[in-house]
C-alpha cells in the first residue's frame, strides 16, 4: 500500500502534526471521511484525495498533496478497513452519490433517515451561494457579500434544522 505524507490538524489551535503512513492511516485520520463506519466508494474517495485535504472545523482536519488512487489500491484499502480493528463496512451508495458532499448527505439518510432529496437541494443551494460569494469578494462588492452571507446563513440553518430534527427523532425513538 502506498505511503503518504499528511498533516493532522487540531479542532482549535496550531498543534498540527506531520505524519507519514499508509493510505489507511490517512483515510482514518481524515475527519468525517469514515463517518458512521462506512467506507466511501473509489470515486468519492478520489474526489476527496484530489482536494488535498478536509477541514472539519472543530473536528479538526487533514491536509496532503492532492493525488488519486486506482481500483486496485482502493480494493486493498477497503480490505484493510474492513478487517482492521475498527471494522468499517462498505455499503454501495446510490448512483447520485458522486461527490464528498453528496456522500455526507447519503450517510445521514442511510444511518439517520435524514431525507436526502431535501438535504441535497439545500447543499446545492449553499454551493451556488458560496460561488456567488467568492465572486462578490473578488469584485469587492461589499453589499452583495453581506446579502450572500445572510442567504448562506439561512440555508445552513435550514440544513441544521433538517438534520437535527431527524437526529433528535431517532434518539427519542431509541429511548422508548
Buried (B, 14 or more C-beta within 10 A) or exposed (E): BEEBEBBBBEEEEEEBEEBEBBBBBBBBBBBBBBBBEBBBBBBBBBBBBEEEBBEBEEEBBBBBEEEEBEEEBBEBBBEBBEEEEEEBEEEEBEEEBBBBBBBBBBBBBBBBEBBBEEBBBBBBBBEEBEEBBEEBEEEEBEEBBEBBEEBBEEBBEBBEEBBEEBBEEBEEEEEE
